Amino acid sequence: VDLVKVTRSVLISLVKNPVVLALAAGALWNWSGLTMPGPGQRIIDLGGDAAIPTGLFALGLAVAAYPLRGNMPGVAAIMILKMAVFPVIAWALASLVFHLPPRETALVTIFAALPTGMNPYLFAVKFNASIAAVSGAIALGVILSAVTVPLVMWLVGA
């Protein structure tokens, strides 16, 4: 595998990604200090209010297409890494490396313990890699987070 070629390909795809372009455009607009005229802002607000529920609905439809059966080794690996290993690494970095105060350390750890979101699924689909395992991890992660997130909150004293 040519690391330079892969890195270049990933960077080019990120630069062409509509989500990244929209984030960059929004950041530039915000930085410029310009304001949006009333009707334009209302249209943007309506789109923004609908974006998260629409994305979650679409993700739920996509995840439902992949059964957990037969994908458990991949799902288990993702779940262990995301919901156990990653929060421990986040806690260690926040508290031992960056010496964040307890409240901020707790927040970093809790955010790290949240279930897998939409972006890994989008990347799995884009690169046609482990789509079923990622879908299963998303579905199972949301269910398990009802137990794991309160547990992490208790462990960090939140």
C-alpha positions in Angstrom: 0.0 0.0 0.0 1.4 3.4 -1.1 0.8 5.6 2.0 1.4 8.8 0.1 -1.1 7.9 -2.6 -3.7 6.8 0.0 -3.2 10.0 2.1 -3.5 12.1 -1.0 -6.7 10.3 -2.0 -8.3 10.7 1.4 -7.3 14.4 1.5 -8.8 15.1 -1.9 -12.0 13.3 -1.0 -12.2 15.3 2.2 -11.7 18.6 0.3 -14.5 17.6 -2.2 -16.8 16.3 0.5 -20.0 18.5 0.7 -20.2 18.2 4.5 -16.6 19.5 4.8 -17.3 22.2 2.2 -20.4 23.3 4.1 -18.6 23.4 7.4 -15.8 25.5 5.9 -18.3 27.9 4.2 -20.2 28.3 7.5 -17.0 28.9 9.4 -15.9 31.5 6.9 -19.3 33.2 6.9 -19.2 33.3 10.7 -15.7 34.6 10.8 -16.5 37.4 8.3 -19.0 38.9 10.7 -21.7 39.2 8.0 -25.3 38.5 9.0 -28.0 36.7 7.0 -31.1 38.7 6.0 -34.2 37.6 7.9 -35.9 35.4 5.2 -32.6 33.7 4.4 -31.9 32.9 8.0 -35.4 31.5 8.4 -34.8 29.1 5.5 -31.4 28.0 7.0 -33.0 27.5 10.4 -35.8 25.3 8.9 -33.2 23.2 7.1 -31.0 23.0 10.2 -34.0 22.0 12.4 -34.8 19.1 10.0 -31.3 17.9 9.4 -30.7 15.8 12.5 -34.0 14.0 12.6 -33.8 13.3 8.8 -30.3 12.0 9.1 -31.2 9.8 12.0 -34.2 8.4 10.1 -32.1 7.7 7.0 -29.4 6.1 9.2 -32.0 3.9 10.9 -33.4 2.7 7.5 -29.8 1.9 6.3 -28.9 0.1 9.5 -32.0 -2.0 9.4 -30.9 -3.5 6.1 -28.0 -5.4 7.8 -28.7 -8.1 10.3 -26.4 -8.6 13.3 -26.3 -12.4 12.7 -23.0 -13.3 10.9 -21.4 -9.9 11.6 -20.8 -10.4 15.4 -17.0 -10.6 15.3 -16.8 -7.2 13.5 -19.5 -5.7 15.6 -17.9 -6.9 18.8 -14.5 -5.5 17.8 -16.0 -2.1 17.0 -18.1 -2.1 20.2 -15.2 -3.0 22.5 -13.0 -0.4 20.9 -15.6 2.4 20.8 -17.4 1.9 24.1 -14.7 0.5 26.3 -11.2 1.2 25.0 -11.8 4.7 23.5 -13.3 6.2 26.8 -10.4 4.8 28.8 -7.9 6.4 26.3 -9.9 9.7 26.4 -9.9 9.7 30.2 -6.1 9.0 30.3 -5.3 11.7 27.8 -7.6 14.2 29.5 -6.4 13.6 33.0 -2.9 12.3 32.8 -1.5 14.0 29.6 -3.5 17.3 29.4 -4.2 17.6 33.1 -7.7 18.8 32.5 -9.9 19.7 35.6 -12.2 16.9 36.8 -15.3 18.3 35.1 -13.7 18.7 31.7 -12.1 15.2 32.1 -15.6 13.8 32.8 -17.1 15.5 29.8 -14.3 14.2 27.5 -14.8 10.7 28.8 -18.6 10.8 28.5 -18.4 12.1 25.0 -16.0 9.3 24.1 -18.4 6.8 25.6 -21.3 7.8 23.4 -22.3 5.2 20.7 -21.0 5.2 17.2 -22.5 7.9 15.1 -23.3 8.4 11.4 -19.9 9.3 10.0 -18.3 5.8 10.3 -21.3 4.4 8.4 -20.8 7.0 5.7 -17.1 6.2 5.4 -17.9 2.4 5.4 -20.4 2.9 2.5 -18.0 5.3 0.6 -15.2 2.8 0.8 -17.4 -0.3 0.7 -15.7 -1.7 3.7 -17.3 -3.4 6.8 -20.7 -1.8 6.1 -22.6 -4.6 8.0 -20.3 -4.5 11.0 -20.5 -0.7 11.3 -24.3 -0.8 10.9 -24.5 -3.4 13.6 -22.2 -1.5 15.9 -24.4 1.6 15.4 -27.6 -0.2 16.2 -26.3 -2.2 19.1 -24.3 0.7 20.4 -27.4 2.9 20.7 -29.2 0.1 22.7 -26.2 -0.6 24.9 -25.5 3.1 25.6 -28.6 3.1 27.8 -26.5 1.2 30.3 -22.9 2.1 29.4 -23.3 5.9 29.3 -24.8 6.1 32.8 -22.1 3.6 34.0 -19.4 5.9 32.6 -21.1 8.9 34.2 -21.0 7.2 37.5 -17.4 6.1 37.1 -16.3 9.7 36.4 -18.4 11.1 39.1 -20.7 13.1 36.8 
